[in-house]
């Protein structure tokens, strides 16, 4: 379906401009949606990306061609891509070196054929070293192509101390699932995995292609010798040596000390570290600046996929989890040359779309609390700021952005620490509120009078919502309306949220903020618990029965109901305490019924269906 069919209001704006009629600059209240399967979205992995087609309706509504669109928390640069598609000039800013690297590459065109030829030449120069590192033999005894090696966690039985390889003793190979407990083959007692001692990972399976095709087999002695030889070989190329420790939130949350992670280089197996370093050396030597940056764009994503964080999936599609530094029990050591070639193919498709050929965009690297822009120089702001304690971008990006020679200053990041104490450098909600208030002050300063700012936000914590609202009001913005953004394809955690297994707010709330000519005080919004229950009851009563409409079924899930109450709060309907996900769950549990698919309904509707 074409963009104009999805969002007919964009066509109306264009028609009004052609007739010389001033566009409507009231709050844009419609919900938007986007897909995670487009060439632009797949260009590089990054947590919490907003698809550009979900941003375009806002830009089309609030701006005219040639206007300046700002995103002070630009992340992967999707706002710049959306602005360029519509003929607007983008100013993209982020604290992260990695984000600036992604955003710049996303909005700068590159000839796809030239990029593909350069990547082919780079891989050819590395082939001899890569073939040596990934040496494996097929069924005929000749060298074969190694796709990946599966490494399994080994645990010590808490009763007898016998080591158990999780893949061989506690895994369902057909499903790829790991049991929480199983009988110890040494003493016969129950081995509870979470109580067992972690003893590291060992290689157990390989996937390869030989003269008869692709297949998987158990690792043999020659494979183990190849791994040992790779680990013992000299590391002659540069690799990042950024130290990692308990001064980082995600280091504590992910218990990285149990996986022998002391620096960034420890996220790769010795073999993959050497293969990546060899590839990076050739990329750094490429003479053309634009092509070299595009190759680096493909490389940083390859480096992330090549870590020990890449999870085994029995159905295929192995990849690390975004937004975390989790090292799984079953880890895939992928052939990084394969990943790099695949990523270049994806980038070739993206650059072939011409999406990066819009008006010139500016990419800045710095804090959103101090933008190097003149007063009243921006026509509109669309941004997706950090969600408090949800994701620690500096920690998650350090793994791949360290290859660029610089890392994000974590001390300046607007986050709320839950595992890191304040006396150890952690930030409180008050500190988060101060940073967000300073950022919104800057947004207001650079916006023209009567201009608008759209803020995409998501949290299950009422304290974080309170901090955001305080920051917005302190900066002098008027909150005009709230809607929601639906990314349609949910993450792994998003599906858990829908089923009710975890408190995950997978529908982003969108706030439309107006910059008045003069600051004015906004009174607190009244409301309370009972209002919330009545609002949800009215919403569920208006939906068709479960199973009749897929979109209506999604609007019966906890994540959507949570976003509905948060929007109602910002639109003046209920009190702020509804930002707490657990309270939404309690309201639903007290007043409604839920089926096995995570769909909530009114009790009388369920009784009627049964009758």
C-alpha positions as CSV (number, residue, x, y, z in Angstrom):
1,X,0.0,0.0,0.0
2,X,1.3,3.4,-0.9
3,X,2.2,6.0,1.7
4,X,-0.5,8.4,0.5
5,X,-3.1,5.7,0.9
6,X,-2.0,5.0,4.5
7,X,-2.0,8.7,5.4
8,X,-4.4,10.6,3.2
9,X,-4.0,13.8,5.4
10,X,-0.5,14.2,3.9
11,X,-2.0,14.5,0.4
12,X,-4.5,17.1,1.8
13,X,-1.6,19.1,3.1
14,X,0.1,19.1,-0.2
15,X,-3.1,20.0,-2.0
16,X,-3.7,23.0,0.3
17,X,-0.1,24.2,-0.4
18,X,-0.6,24.0,-4.1
19,X,-3.7,26.2,-3.8
20,X,-2.0,28.7,-1.6
21,X,-4.0,27.9,1.5
22,X,-2.2,28.1,4.8
23,X,-1.8,24.6,6.3
24,X,-3.5,23.5,9.5
25,X,-1.1,23.7,12.4
26,X,-3.3,22.3,15.1
27,X,-2.1,19.2,17.0
28,X,-1.7,16.1,14.9
29,X,-3.8,13.6,16.8
30,X,-4.0,10.6,14.5
31,X,-2.2,7.3,15.4
32,X,0.6,6.3,13.0
33,X,2.3,3.0,12.3
34,X,5.4,1.7,10.7
35,X,7.1,-1.5,9.7
36,X,10.4,-3.0,10.9
37,X,10.8,-4.9,7.6
38,X,11.8,-2.0,5.2
39,X,15.2,-1.5,3.7
40,X,15.7,1.6,5.7
41,X,14.8,0.0,9.0
42,X,17.1,-3.0,8.3
43,X,20.1,-0.8,7.4
44,X,21.6,-1.1,10.9
45,X,20.6,-2.6,14.2
46,X,19.7,-0.1,16.9
47,X,17.2,-0.3,19.9
48,X,13.9,1.6,19.8
49,X,14.0,2.8,16.2
50,X,10.9,4.6,15.0
51,X,10.2,3.6,11.4
52,X,10.5,6.6,9.0
53,X,7.0,6.1,7.5
54,X,5.6,6.5,11.0
55,X,7.4,9.9,11.3
56,X,6.5,11.3,7.9
57,X,2.8,12.2,8.7
58,X,3.9,14.4,11.6
59,X,6.6,16.2,9.5
60,X,4.1,16.7,6.6
61,X,1.5,18.1,9.0
62,X,3.7,20.5,11.0
63,X,6.1,21.8,8.3
64,X,6.5,23.0,4.7
65,X,9.0,21.9,2.1
66,X,12.4,23.4,2.9
67,X,11.7,23.8,6.6
68,X,14.2,22.7,9.2
69,X,13.4,19.6,11.2
70,X,15.4,18.9,14.4
71,X,15.9,15.6,16.3
72,X,18.1,16.2,19.3
73,X,18.1,12.5,20.3
74,X,18.4,11.2,16.8
75,X,19.6,7.6,17.5
76,X,19.9,5.8,14.1
77,X,18.7,8.9,12.2
78,X,15.2,7.8,11.1
79,X,13.9,11.4,11.5
80,X,16.5,12.6,9.1
81,X,15.4,10.0,6.6
82,X,11.8,10.9,6.9
83,X,12.5,14.6,6.6
84,X,14.6,14.1,3.5
85,X,11.9,12.0,1.8
86,X,9.5,15.0,2.2
87,X,12.0,17.7,1.1
88,X,12.8,19.1,4.5
89,X,16.2,19.8,5.9
90,X,17.2,17.8,8.9
91,X,19.4,18.7,11.9
92,X,20.3,15.5,13.7
93,X,22.1,15.4,17.1
94,X,23.0,12.7,19.5
95,X,25.4,12.2,22.4
96,X,26.5,8.9,21.0
97,X,29.4,8.6,18.6
98,X,27.8,5.4,17.3
99,X,24.4,7.1,16.7
100,X,26.1,10.0,14.8
101,X,27.9,7.4,12.7
102,X,24.6,5.6,11.9
103,X,22.6,8.8,11.2
104,X,25.3,10.3,8.9
105,X,25.5,7.1,6.8
106,X,21.7,6.9,6.6
107,X,21.2,10.4,5.2
108,X,24.2,10.5,2.8
109,X,23.6,8.8,-0.5
110,X,26.1,6.2,-1.8
111,X,26.3,4.4,-5.1
112,X,25.1,0.9,-4.4
113,X,27.1,-0.7,-7.2
114,X,30.3,1.0,-6.1
115,X,29.7,-0.1,-2.5
116,X,29.1,-3.7,-3.5
117,X,32.3,-3.8,-5.6
118,X,34.4,-2.3,-2.8
119,X,33.0,-4.9,-0.3
120,X,33.8,-7.7,-2.7
121,X,37.4,-6.5,-3.0
122,X,37.8,-6.0,0.8
123,X,36.5,-9.6,1.4
124,X,38.8,-10.9,-1.3
125,X,41.8,-9.3,0.4
126,X,40.8,-11.0,3.7
127,X,39.9,-14.4,2.3
128,X,43.2,-16.2,2.9
129,X,43.2,-15.2,6.6
130,X,39.5,-15.9,7.0
131,X,39.8,-19.3,5.4
132,X,42.6,-20.2,7.8
133,X,40.6,-18.9,10.9
134,X,37.4,-20.7,9.9
135,X,39.0,-24.0,8.7
136,X,36.6,-26.9,8.6
137,X,36.3,-30.1,6.6
138,X,33.3,-31.5,4.9
139,X,32.1,-35.1,4.4
140,X,34.7,-35.7,1.7
141,X,37.6,-34.6,3.8
142,X,38.1,-31.4,1.8
143,X,37.9,-27.8,3.1
144,X,34.3,-26.6,3.4
145,X,32.6,-23.3,4.2
146,X,31.9,-22.8,7.9
147,X,28.7,-20.8,8.6
148,X,28.7,-21.0,12.4
149,X,29.9,-22.8,15.5
150,X,27.5,-23.4,18.4
151,X,29.0,-22.8,21.9
152,X,27.1,-24.2,24.9
153,X,27.3,-23.1,28.5
154,X,28.7,-25.6,30.9
155,X,27.4,-25.7,34.5
156,X,28.6,-27.5,37.6
157,X,26.1,-29.6,39.5
158,X,25.6,-27.9,42.9
159,X,25.4,-31.4,44.5
160,X,28.4,-33.3,43.1
161,X,30.3,-30.7,41.1
162,X,30.2,-32.7,37.9
163,X,30.3,-30.4,34.8
164,X,27.2,-30.6,32.5
165,X,27.1,-29.2,28.9
166,X,23.7,-27.6,28.6
167,X,23.4,-28.4,24.9
168,X,23.9,-32.1,25.5
169,X,22.0,-32.6,28.8
170,X,19.5,-29.8,29.2
171,X,18.4,-28.7,25.7
172,X,15.5,-29.8,23.5
173,X,17.3,-29.8,20.1
174,X,14.1,-29.6,18.0
175,X,12.8,-26.5,19.8
176,X,16.1,-25.1,20.9
177,X,14.8,-24.6,24.4
178,X,16.8,-25.1,27.6
179,X,15.2,-26.8,30.6
180,X,15.3,-25.0,34.0
181,X,16.3,-28.3,35.6
182,X,17.2,-31.9,34.7
183,X,18.6,-35.0,36.5
184,X,22.4,-34.9,36.9
185,X,24.1,-37.7,35.1
186,X,26.7,-37.9,37.9
187,X,24.7,-38.1,41.1
188,X,21.1,-38.5,39.8
189,X,19.9,-35.5,41.8
190,X,18.0,-32.6,40.2
191,X,20.4,-30.0,38.7
192,X,18.6,-26.7,38.9
193,X,20.3,-24.5,36.3
194,X,20.0,-21.1,38.1
195,X,21.7,-22.6,41.2
196,X,24.5,-24.3,39.2
197,X,28.0,-22.8,38.9
198,X,28.8,-21.3,35.5
199,X,31.9,-22.9,34.0
200,X,32.1,-21.1,30.7
201,X,31.2,-22.1,27.1
202,X,32.4,-25.0,25.0
203,X,31.9,-25.6,21.2
204,X,29.4,-28.4,20.5
205,X,28.1,-28.1,16.9
206,X,29.1,-26.7,13.5
207,X,27.0,-25.7,10.5
208,X,28.9,-25.9,7.1
209,X,28.5,-26.3,3.4
210,X,30.5,-28.9,1.5
211,X,30.2,-30.4,-2.0
212,X,26.9,-32.1,-1.1
213,X,25.3,-29.1,0.4
214,X,24.7,-27.5,3.8
215,X,24.4,-29.5,7.0
216,X,25.1,-29.5,10.8
217,X,27.2,-32.0,12.7
218,X,28.8,-32.5,16.1
219,X,32.1,-30.8,16.6
220,X,35.2,-33.0,16.2
221,X,38.8,-33.0,17.3
222,X,40.0,-31.2,14.1
223,X,37.4,-28.4,14.7
224,X,38.6,-28.0,18.2
225,X,42.2,-27.9,17.0
226,X,41.3,-25.1,14.5
227,X,39.7,-23.1,17.3
228,X,42.7,-23.5,19.6
229,X,45.1,-22.5,16.8
230,X,43.0,-19.4,16.1
231,X,43.1,-18.5,19.7
232,X,46.9,-19.0,19.9
233,X,47.7,-17.1,16.8
234,X,49.2,-13.6,17.1
235,X,46.7,-10.7,17.1
236,X,48.5,-8.4,14.8
237,X,45.7,-6.0,13.9
238,X,44.2,-3.3,16.1
239,X,41.2,-4.1,18.3
240,X,39.3,-1.9,20.8
241,X,40.4,-2.3,24.4
242,X,37.8,-0.3,26.2
243,X,37.6,-1.5,29.8
244,X,34.2,-2.7,31.1
245,X,33.3,-3.1,34.7
246,X,30.7,-2.5,37.5
247,X,30.7,1.2,36.8
248,X,28.3,0.4,33.9
249,X,24.6,-0.4,34.5
250,X,24.4,-3.1,31.9
251,X,27.6,-4.8,33.2
252,X,25.8,-5.3,36.5
253,X,22.4,-6.2,35.1
254,X,23.8,-8.8,32.7
255,X,26.3,-10.2,35.2
256,X,29.1,-9.9,32.7
257,X,31.7,-10.8,35.4
258,X,30.3,-14.3,35.3
259,X,31.2,-14.5,31.6
260,X,34.8,-13.3,32.0
261,X,34.1,-9.9,30.3
262,X,36.6,-7.3,31.5
263,X,36.9,-5.2,28.3
264,X,35.1,-4.8,25.0
265,X,37.3,-7.3,23.2
266,X,36.0,-10.1,25.5
267,X,32.6,-9.9,23.7
268,X,34.1,-11.9,20.8
269,X,35.6,-15.3,20.6
270,X,39.4,-15.2,19.8
271,X,38.6,-16.4,16.3
272,X,36.0,-13.8,15.5
273,X,38.0,-11.0,17.1
274,X,40.9,-11.8,14.7
275,X,38.6,-12.1,11.7
276,X,36.9,-8.7,12.5
277,X,40.3,-7.0,13.1
278,X,41.5,-8.2,9.7
279,X,38.4,-6.9,8.0
280,X,38.5,-3.6,9.8
281,X,42.1,-3.1,8.6
282,X,41.2,-3.4,5.0
283,X,38.1,-1.1,5.4
284,X,40.3,1.6,7.0
285,X,42.6,1.5,4.0
286,X,39.9,2.1,1.4
287,X,40.7,5.3,-0.5
288,X,37.3,6.8,-1.2
289,X,35.8,8.6,1.9
290,X,32.1,7.9,1.2
291,X,32.6,4.3,0.3
292,X,34.9,3.8,3.3
293,X,32.2,5.2,5.7
294,X,29.6,3.0,4.1
295,X,31.8,-0.1,4.6
296,X,32.3,1.0,8.2
297,X,28.5,1.3,8.4
298,X,28.2,-2.4,7.4
299,X,31.1,-3.4,9.6
300,X,29.8,-2.0,12.9
301,X,26.6,-4.0,12.4
302,X,28.7,-7.0,11.6
303,X,30.7,-6.6,14.7
304,X,27.6,-6.5,16.8
305,X,26.2,-9.7,15.1
306,X,29.6,-11.4,15.5
307,X,29.7,-11.2,19.3
308,X,29.1,-13.9,21.9
309,X,25.7,-12.3,22.4
310,X,24.3,-13.9,19.2
311,X,21.6,-16.4,20.4
312,X,21.0,-19.9,18.9
313,X,17.6,-20.3,17.4
314,X,16.5,-23.7,16.2
315,X,14.3,-22.1,13.6
316,X,17.1,-19.9,12.2
317,X,17.5,-16.2,12.3
318,X,20.0,-16.1,15.1
319,X,20.8,-12.6,16.3
320,X,21.7,-10.8,19.6
321,X,19.0,-9.1,21.7
322,X,18.9,-5.4,21.2
323,X,19.0,-3.1,24.2
324,X,21.0,-5.4,26.4
325,X,24.5,-7.0,26.7
326,X,23.1,-10.5,27.5
327,X,25.3,-13.5,26.7
328,X,23.0,-16.5,26.2
329,X,23.5,-20.1,27.3
330,X,23.6,-21.2,23.6
331,X,25.7,-18.8,21.6
332,X,26.4,-18.7,17.9
333,X,29.9,-17.9,16.7
334,X,29.0,-16.8,13.2
335,X,31.4,-16.4,10.3
336,X,31.8,-12.6,10.2
337,X,32.6,-12.6,6.4
338,X,29.1,-14.1,5.8
339,X,27.5,-11.4,8.0
340,X,29.4,-8.6,6.4
341,X,28.4,-9.7,2.9
342,X,24.8,-10.0,3.9
343,X,24.8,-6.6,5.5
344,X,26.3,-5.0,2.3
345,X,23.5,-6.6,0.3
346,X,21.0,-5.0,2.6
347,X,22.7,-1.6,2.3
348,X,22.8,-1.9,-1.4
349,X,19.0,-2.4,-1.4
350,X,18.6,0.6,0.9
351,X,20.8,3.0,-1.2
352,X,19.1,1.8,-4.4
353,X,15.8,3.2,-3.0
354,X,17.1,6.8,-3.2
355,X,15.9,7.5,0.3
356,X,19.2,9.0,1.3
357,X,19.1,11.5,-1.6
358,X,17.0,14.2,0.0
359,X,18.1,17.8,1.0
360,X,21.4,18.0,2.8
361,X,21.2,17.0,6.5
362,X,23.4,18.2,9.3
363,X,24.6,15.6,11.8
364,X,25.9,16.9,15.2
365,X,27.6,15.0,18.0
366,X,26.9,16.4,21.5
367,X,24.5,16.7,24.4
368,X,20.9,17.7,23.7
369,X,21.2,20.1,26.7
370,X,23.6,22.3,24.7
371,X,22.7,22.5,21.0
372,X,25.0,24.6,18.8
373,X,22.0,26.2,17.0
374,X,20.8,29.8,16.9
375,X,17.6,30.9,18.8
376,X,14.4,30.4,16.9
377,X,16.1,28.6,13.9
378,X,14.1,25.4,13.8
379,X,10.6,24.9,12.3
380,X,9.7,21.6,14.0
381,X,11.2,19.0,16.3
382,X,10.5,15.2,16.3
383,X,12.4,13.2,18.8
384,X,12.5,9.9,20.7
385,X,14.4,10.6,23.9
386,X,15.8,8.0,26.4
387,X,13.1,6.2,28.3
388,X,14.5,6.5,31.8
389,X,15.7,3.1,33.0
390,X,14.5,1.1,29.9
391,X,17.7,1.2,27.7
392,X,21.2,2.3,28.4
393,X,22.3,3.3,25.0
394,X,25.9,4.2,25.9
395,X,26.4,0.7,27.5
396,X,24.8,-1.2,24.6
397,X,26.6,0.8,21.8
398,X,30.0,0.5,23.4
399,X,30.5,-3.0,21.9
400,X,30.4,-1.9,18.3
401,X,31.0,1.9,18.4
402,X,34.4,1.2,20.1
403,X,35.7,0.2,16.7
404,X,35.2,3.8,15.6
405,X,37.8,4.9,18.1
406,X,35.5,6.7,20.5
407,X,32.7,5.8,22.9
408,X,29.7,7.7,24.3
409,X,30.3,9.6,27.5
410,X,28.0,7.6,29.8
411,X,28.1,10.3,32.5
412,X,26.1,12.7,30.3
413,X,23.4,10.2,29.3
414,X,19.9,10.9,30.4
415,X,19.0,7.6,32.2
416,X,17.8,6.3,35.6
417,X,20.0,3.7,37.1
418,X,18.4,0.8,39.0
419,X,21.5,-1.4,39.6
420,X,24.2,1.2,39.9
421,X,24.1,3.3,43.1
422,X,24.4,7.0,43.1
423,X,27.7,7.0,45.0
424,X,29.1,4.7,42.2
425,X,28.0,7.1,39.4
426,X,24.4,6.1,39.0
427,X,21.7,8.6,38.1
428,X,18.5,9.1,40.1
429,X,15.1,10.1,38.8
430,X,15.8,13.7,39.9
431,X,19.0,13.8,37.9
432,X,17.2,12.3,34.9
433,X,14.5,15.0,35.3
434,X,17.2,17.8,35.4
435,X,18.8,16.5,32.2
436,X,15.5,16.2,30.4
437,X,14.4,19.6,31.5
438,X,17.6,21.1,30.2
439,X,17.1,19.3,26.9
440,X,13.5,20.6,26.5
441,X,14.7,24.1,27.4
442,X,17.1,23.8,24.5
443,X,14.4,22.5,22.2
444,X,12.2,25.4,23.1
445,X,15.0,27.9,22.6
446,X,15.8,26.8,19.1
447,X,12.2,26.4,18.0
448,X,10.5,29.3,16.3
449,X,7.5,30.9,18.1
450,X,4.2,28.9,17.7
451,X,6.2,25.9,16.4
452,X,5.6,22.3,17.4
453,X,7.5,19.4,18.9
454,X,6.5,15.8,18.8
455,X,7.9,13.5,21.5
456,X,7.7,9.7,21.3
457,X,8.0,8.1,24.7
458,X,7.4,4.7,26.4
459,X,7.7,3.6,30.0
460,X,6.0,1.4,32.6
461,X,7.3,3.5,35.5
462,X,5.1,6.4,36.8
463,X,8.2,8.1,38.2
464,X,9.6,8.3,34.7
465,X,6.3,9.7,33.3
466,X,6.3,12.3,36.1
467,X,9.8,13.3,35.3
468,X,9.0,13.7,31.6
469,X,5.9,15.8,32.3
470,X,7.8,18.0,34.8
471,X,10.6,18.5,32.2
472,X,8.1,19.5,29.5
473,X,6.2,21.9,31.7
474,X,9.3,23.4,33.2
475,X,10.5,24.2,29.7
476,X,7.3,26.1,29.0
477,X,5.7,23.8,26.4
478,X,1.9,23.4,26.1
479,X,0.8,19.8,25.9
480,X,-1.8,19.8,23.2
481,X,-2.6,16.1,22.7
482,X,-1.4,12.6,23.0
483,X,-1.8,9.7,20.5
484,X,0.2,6.5,19.9
485,X,2.6,5.0,17.5
486,X,2.4,1.3,16.5
487,X,5.5,-0.3,15.1
488,X,3.3,-3.3,14.1
489,X,6.1,-5.9,14.3
490,X,7.0,-6.3,17.9
491,X,10.3,-7.3,19.5
492,X,10.7,-10.4,21.6
493,X,10.0,-8.4,24.7
494,X,7.0,-6.8,23.0
495,X,5.4,-10.2,22.5
496,X,6.0,-11.0,26.1
497,X,4.2,-7.8,27.0
498,X,1.2,-8.7,24.8
499,X,0.9,-12.1,26.5
500,X,1.1,-10.5,29.9
501,X,4.3,-12.4,30.8
502,X,6.2,-9.1,31.4
503,X,5.5,-5.5,32.0
504,X,6.4,-4.2,28.5
505,X,4.9,-1.1,27.0
506,X,5.2,-2.0,23.3
507,X,3.0,0.8,22.1
508,X,4.8,4.2,22.1
509,X,2.9,7.2,23.4
510,X,3.2,10.3,21.2
511,X,3.0,13.8,22.8
512,X,2.3,16.9,20.7
513,X,3.9,20.0,22.4
514,X,3.3,23.6,21.3
515,X,5.9,26.3,21.8
516,X,3.9,29.4,22.8
517,X,5.3,32.9,22.3
518,X,5.3,33.3,26.1
519,X,5.8,30.7,28.9
520,X,2.7,30.0,31.0
521,X,2.0,27.7,33.9
522,X,0.0,24.5,33.3
523,X,-2.2,23.3,36.1
524,X,-2.0,19.6,37.2
525,X,-4.4,17.2,35.5
526,X,-7.2,15.9,37.8
527,X,-8.4,12.3,37.8
528,X,-7.9,9.0,39.5
529,X,-8.2,5.2,39.7
530,X,-12.0,4.9,39.0
531,X,-11.8,7.1,35.9
532,X,-9.2,4.7,34.5
533,X,-11.4,1.6,35.0
534,X,-14.3,3.3,33.4
535,X,-12.2,4.4,30.4
536,X,-10.9,0.9,29.8
537,X,-14.4,-0.5,30.1
538,X,-15.8,1.9,27.5
539,X,-12.9,1.0,25.2
540,X,-13.4,-2.7,25.4
541,X,-17.1,-2.4,25.0
542,X,-16.6,-0.7,21.6
543,X,-14.4,-3.4,20.2
544,X,-15.7,-6.4,18.1
545,X,-15.6,-9.8,19.8
546,X,-12.1,-11.4,20.2
547,X,-11.0,-13.2,17.1
548,X,-13.0,-11.2,14.6
549,X,-10.5,-8.5,13.8
550,X,-6.7,-8.7,14.3
551,X,-6.3,-4.9,14.9
552,X,-9.1,-5.0,17.5
553,X,-7.4,-8.0,19.2
554,X,-4.2,-6.0,19.5
555,X,-6.1,-3.3,21.2
556,X,-7.3,-5.7,23.9
557,X,-3.7,-6.4,25.0
558,X,-2.1,-5.0,28.2
559,X,0.5,-2.9,26.3
560,X,-2.2,-1.1,24.3
561,X,-4.4,-0.6,27.4
562,X,-1.4,0.8,29.2
563,X,-0.7,3.3,26.4
564,X,-4.4,4.2,26.3
565,X,-4.4,5.2,29.9
566,X,-1.1,7.2,29.6
567,X,-2.6,9.0,26.6
568,X,-5.8,9.7,28.5
569,X,-3.7,11.2,31.3
570,X,-1.9,13.6,29.0
571,X,-5.1,14.4,27.2
572,X,-6.6,15.5,30.6
573,X,-8.7,12.4,31.5
574,X,-7.1,10.6,34.4
575,X,-4.3,11.0,37.0
576,X,-0.6,10.3,36.4
577,X,-0.5,7.3,38.7
578,X,-1.9,5.3,35.8
579,X,1.6,5.4,34.2
580,X,2.3,2.4,36.5
581,X,2.0,-0.8,34.5
582,X,1.3,-3.0,37.5
583,X,-1.7,-0.8,38.3
584,X,-3.1,-1.3,34.8
585,X,-2.7,-5.0,35.2
586,X,-4.6,-4.8,38.5
587,X,-7.4,-2.8,37.1
588,X,-7.8,-5.4,34.3
589,X,-7.6,-8.3,36.7
590,X,-10.3,-6.8,39.0
591,X,-12.8,-5.8,36.3
592,X,-12.2,-7.9,33.1
593,X,-11.2,-11.4,32.0
594,X,-8.3,-12.5,29.8
595,X,-8.0,-15.4,27.4
596,X,-5.0,-17.5,26.5
597,X,-4.0,-15.1,23.7
598,X,-3.7,-12.2,26.2
599,X,-6.9,-10.5,25.0
600,X,-9.0,-8.7,27.7
601,X,-12.8,-8.6,27.6
602,X,-15.8,-7.5,29.7
603,X,-17.1,-10.4,31.9
604,X,-20.6,-10.1,30.5
605,X,-19.3,-10.3,26.9
606,X,-17.5,-13.6,27.7
607,X,-20.5,-15.0,29.4
608,X,-22.7,-14.1,26.4
609,X,-20.2,-15.8,24.0
610,X,-20.3,-18.9,26.1
611,X,-24.1,-18.9,26.2
